[in-house]
Amino acid sequence: MAKNTEVILRAEVEDLGHAGEVVEVAPGYARNYLVPRGLAYIATEANKHRVSQEKKKYEERLAEQRQAAEALAGEMAEIELTFHEMAGEEDQLYGSVTAADISTALSERGFDIDRGQVRIDQPFKSLGEFEAPVRLHPEVSVTIRVRVERQPG
């Protein structure tokens, strides 16, 4: 029986592993399926070294991004946004305050936040005070206070 072959996965392979992992597979599976499709390469010492270097750079970049996100979260922690909207008798808005509205208001204050980063479950449809979580990084979020008031006049 042939000895298993070690390969380094370049992408996630179901029931096998994630990108960057070193796994053992049957020689034919590596030779005929994984390597030709670009899903893995043979785990030579040079390839293992290259993957470890790429992983190290990726982790350093992720740490830098996290540090920048934490600094940004510190700046944003004290922000309170106020929206003036038309509302009916029961304090229900004729429209709503959406993630896009919050993103735009933050951009006007100098914060480059995409609406996808604003994590509200539903748009705000009434007058009052609300909290809007903003995801700055996979591990860093900040909560923005949002006040919706009746439009004067």
C-alpha positions, 0 to 999 in steps of 0.5 A, a space after each residue: 500500500 502506498 504511503 500517504 502524501 502530505 499537501 498544503 491546502 490553498 483553499 478550503 476543501 470540504 471534509 479535509 481542511 482549511 487553506 494553509 493546513 498541512 494534511 495527509 491524503 492518498 497519493 492519487 487524490 493529491 496527484 489527480 485532483 487537489 494539485 491539478 485543480 489548484 486546491 493544494 500543493 505538495 508539502 515540500 520544505 520550501 512550500 511549508 516555509 513559504 506558507 508559514 511566511 505568508 501566514 505570519 505576514 497575514 497575522 501581522 496585517 490582521 493585528 495592525 488592522 485590529 489595532 487601528 480599529 481599536 483606536 477608531 473605536 475609541 474615537 467613535 465611542 462618544 459619538 451621538 447622532 441626532 436625526 430630525 424626522 417627520 413623525 405622526 401623532 403616535 411618534 411613528 416616523 413617516 420614513 425611517 432611519 436606516 443603516 445607510 443614514 447612520 453611515 452617511 452621518 458618520 461619514 460627514 463627521 469624518 469616519 469612513 464607515 460602510 453601511 454594511 458595518 452598521 449592524 442594526 436589525 431593523 431601521 428605526 421607525 419611531 422617535 426615541 433613543 437607540 443604539 447602533 452597533 458598528 463593526 470596525 473589524 471582525 474582533 472590534 465593534 463600537 456602539 453609537 447612540 442614535 437619537 431620533 427627534 421630531 422635525 421642527 415646524 
